[in-house]
């Protein structure tokens, strides 16, 4: 079993101001065989955590366990992990074969076994060619596309048969189409190998698509840990709510009055089970994703009345920005329901998808 655990893991980098805490007493468990994503903005600590798991950074305090072993002070080469970097870190003077074999050669694996492992990994990743395609094993990295370099880096990682994969934004250098293809391929490969995988990304679409669970990080701490469905549908705080989603969640300031939420001169019913938790006149934030609205040209009870300011074409749908008494509210509608510019519409948030936050934290 290859479970990963951290216990009160702290990493501080010294600087002229006295030090920057990249990891702040972080305790985390990643289960055996899990595809686990570390997600957050630049500087949140996700790459520092990955490098600490790999042994490339030494924690200031706390512990790292891989399986049953305390790996906190174990050198990187003895942890049984394989890391794929953002730039793939291929040796330019080596062929594909030599790059894949390198970690095996460093470990003193006999040449015959190296060759066998290289061919097996290369075949799994489509690098050996077919009757209609040319193999890539004798090429050097400069002669490969970005997608091919990525597959070489993955082959190098899999050939060593590690107990853990660590991925540091491995898709970020690919164009949009290749990223989608690589994403599907990566998830299939991880499922087939059943290797515990930690994946760092700042792209929430990648995390939602790939991960079994996601840790959303901010300032060296985990702000929410859950499945993609949990962090998308029920963000635990306004930070996660604003970060997750291809179009950000509407976070609208309001107050509680007579059991309803007064937002931008509109009275909205609070989500079930939240009204009795809040005092009259309590300051709150109403959260509603743009895709969870019913939009109508006719008045709807408990809806926002707004004017269409901007319509952005998303392909099969439109993202509308409404002016609701001076507050911007974004909603998604089907392309056939596009209203006229400056039209007045009513936008009713779905009661089962509306969230309420008080002091930045989810209520209920």
Secondary structure, 3 states (H helix, E strand, C coil): CCCEEEEEEEEEECCCCCCEEEEEEEEEEECCCCEEEEECCCCCCHHHHHHHHHCCCCCCEEEEEECCEECCCCCHHHCCEEEECCCCCCCCCCEHHHHHHHHHHHCCCCHHHHHHHHHHHHHHCCCCCCCCCCCCCCCEHHHCCHHHHHHHHHHHHHHCCCCEEEEECCCCCCCHHHHHHHHHHHHHHHHHHCCEEEEEECCHHHHHHHCCEEEEEECCEEEEEECHHHHHHCCCEHHHHHHCCCCCCEEEEEEEECCEEEECCEEEECCCCCHHHCCCCCEEEEEECHHHEEEECCCCCCCEEEEEEEEEECCCEEEEEEEECCEEEEEEEEHHHCCCCCCEEEEEECHHHCEEEECCEECC
